[in-house]
Amino acid sequence: MNTFRDVIGREQITSHLKNAIQLNKISHAYIFYGEDGIGKSFVADIFAAALQCEEFSGNPCGVCKSCMQAAGGNHPDIIRVVHEKATIGVDDIRNQLNNDISIKPYSGRYKIYIIDEAQKMTEAAQNALLKTIEEPPEYAVIILLTDNLNTFLPTILSRCVMLHMKPVGQERIKEHLMKECGVPDYQAELAATFAAGNLGKAIRYAASEEFVQRKDDVLHLVKYIDEMKISEVMEYLKHLSEDKTAIGDYLDLMLLWYRDVLLFKATREPSKLVYKEELLTLQKQATGKSFEALSNIVEAFATLRSQLKANVNFDAAVELLLLALQEK
């Protein structure tokens, strides 16, 4: 089973959690926060298993009955609060947590509740949870996982130990993908760069044939974009935007391309490029455009990305990008 040794780039957090277990200084409530896919659930599962491990060494031993149950997802005293609706309502908290927490652990040292997507709790649900956090049984541990702290009541935040899952360094991710996942150098670098510090995303990208196809689609556009008419570029972008789930990936891949062009123009250093296998094309485009034009293109892609997230009309949103692409 996974242990804290399998957590990449979280040494401060894992050290804190292991020390808390070894010194028997466990808090009753934690918030693990960071963007989606950053590893919150992964760390929470290891922490829960370590808390229940019969060795109580700070890490799951992986062989005791408790660890075997935790690894199989059927430990009776590690409970995941689930919800069927778009929000986590007061009944979800009352039925799955408040009404259950007074029952002592069946076999473990603790009774642990993990609430994923905790930002979806309604105010009533948070108030119901607050009463339990304020006066928990000594054996209770509540772990909230979230990508948005702004939705929480200040009274909830003030009573929880806050652990921020920050982005992992690009080189650490690349090394992990190559050594542990067997991903080739170039693909590992692209996935690591594109994931922006999110190891979970990097692993998914590196193993995804769809992601490779999206990269190839983008390369077809950006390599020949200067020879295309604006109407052709517009049509191609429209074609890519038809896949609503992937448009963000397409735009980010294009943004990385123009950042490479800008970086090469500024440094003439190929080793720092993401698309280094396309060096000749990058060099040609860097020569053909000014710093100002490239900066405007990078900014336009970022703006288009945020506008589409806000459901702005595609044709209107892409107009600024097309103007920027025409600059020299």
Order of alpha helices (4+ residues) and beta strands (2+ residues): alpha-beta-alpha-alpha-beta-alpha-beta-alpha-beta-alpha-beta-alpha-alpha-alpha-alpha-alpha-alpha-alpha-alpha-alpha
